[in-house]
Amino acid sequence: METSSLAESSRRAGPRGWIGLAVLALPTILLSLDATVLYLATPHLGADLRPDGNQLLWIVDIYGFMIAGFLLTMGSLGDRVGRRRLLMIGAAAFAAASVLAAYAPTPEVLIAARALLGIAGATLMPSTLALISNMFHHPQQRGMAIGLWVACFSVGIAIGPIAGGLLLESFWWGSVFLLGVPVMVLLLATAPALLPEYRDPQAGRLDLVSVLLSLGAVLPFVYAVKEFAKDGFGLLPLIALAIGVVLGVVFAQRQNRLADPLLDLRLFRERSFNAALAILLLGLGIMGGVYLFVTQYLQLIEGLSPMVAGLWLLPAALALIVASSVTPLIARRVSPGYVVAGALALSGLGYLMISQVGTSSGLPLLVAGFVLVYVGTSPTMVLGTDLVVGAAPPEKAGSAAAMSESAMEFGIAFGVAVLGVVGTTVYRNEMTGPAPAEVPAAAYDAARESVVAAQGEAATLADGAATALLQPAREAFVAGMNLVGWLSFAAVAVLAVVAVVMLRHVPPTGADGSTAEAADGPTGAPAAGAAGTSVDRSHDEGLAPA
């Protein structure tokens, strides 16, 4: 048995495996593209649908929250029903929800469509990572494949603003959602021929009680965060938060009793696994929140068109692509803990630069700072993901991938919510003064909601009044962004210390591309990819022996 496992772990993927990786790049690129094009479309849908500040935050971040809420369920479901099958179901659902979002007539319908997109996205994301862990058994190949997976995520970020800008120059804001339809159609057409099917033949039935408990733990927490953001600490959101915590405890206790749990809590016994998840959650959350401010600054403060704004974001995205490709090579010689800590320090410098951006002549400083933010974020994504996914046995790869994706997606959504609230609070405090003489009181009161609302009100005023309204609104927005930059710097400085303390014992990957802890799971089980669990062997010719 041990000889068989060793032989399996030494198998290298052949051409079919790498072609399959290209297929898996399609949903990966789309999911990151979908987020970036929405940021660019925010001012346009704000002017058309006229959402209030709370609705706008829901439109932006409910996608990530729903992904986070359903990832554990979908990752475990993929282990049971087949990861390729779940991937294809999610692709069809994502295409349908994209059409609904594109033609949403009200903010409420758009919020609902974004929620459906999140649920569909939750079926796609763990399937891609889980399939990678099964298609690439050799640790060095798996590390490279995950690095390329992160690079594909970066490609979506890079082309999203360009594609979105081109569409927004000629079409309405809903057109950005239609980008997902041809991508999903292509995935559905190619996946059966190029992707092998994997599932755990020993998996039991999906525990519906655990599914309900996981949702019951996440969704009340989401509600509480949103209500705290809107109205401060109130009785009802505090009750919701308490319910989420209680259900989370009950969920954890149930997982410990089940023979085949939805979430294997034994993975959390490894400190590097826990540290990687925490750094993914907080690091990506900070970056996601700041990204919202950057895109709004480019369009609402600098007055750039969506297309030009996308071009200014391109250097940071290209830097992320390069850093994602280089990180696995650096980690072969330097401990992942020190690589991540150094990268976080670099991103901290970028946040400091953003904290110094002003309302005029701030564009070069903003872009340079954001390039550093992206370069510093890349090693966190690559090495953190590899540590998390590599800690699980192959039959649990879907669940481990779901945990990694949950940390990233929930972190981004949570970062948008928390940092968005910080910026909104500063904005409203700065806008508490009396209205300029030439600005109608009703217009100024509406502009106190957000800089997007101020932009919409200014469009209805004469030039002089519009300028008088926009000047304090822009200054208030930049003040909020500056504070967010300072807070982000402080947070990543703490994360850098955590990375050194918690991950310094993880050795460099070395020639074989595997860390000591990536080679053996916390329970002593072989790492993901150490033993195949393929049920459908019709595609195994792509996995040739070394």
Secondary structure, 3 states (H helix, E strand, C coil): CHHHHHHHHCCEECHHHHHHHHHHHHHHHHHHHHHHHHHHHHHHHHHHHCCCHHHHHHHHHHHHHHHHHHHHHHHHHHHHHCHHHHHHHHHHHHHHHHHHHHCCCCHHHHHHHHHHHHHHHHHHHHHHHHHHHHHCCCHHHHHHHHHHHHHHHHHHHHHHHHHHHHHHHHCCHHHHHHHHHHHHHHHHHHHHHHCCCECCCCCCCCCHHHHHHHHHHHHHHHHHHHHHHHHCCCHHHHHHHHHHHHHHHHHHHHHHHCCCCCCCHHHHHCHHHHHHHHHHHHHHHHHHHHHHHHHHHHHHHCCCCHHHHHHHHHHHHHHHHHHHHHHHHHCCCCCHHHHHHHHHHHHHHHHHHHCCCCCCCCHHHHHHHHHHHHHHHHHHHHHHHHHHHHCCCHHHHHHHHHHHHHHHHHHHHHHHHHHHHHHHHHHHHHCCCCCCCCCCHHHHHHHCCCHHHHHHHHCCCCHHHHHHHHHHHHHHHHHHHHHHHHHHHHHHHHHHHHHHHHHCCCCCCCCCCCCHHHHECCCCCECCCCCCCECCHHHHHHEECC
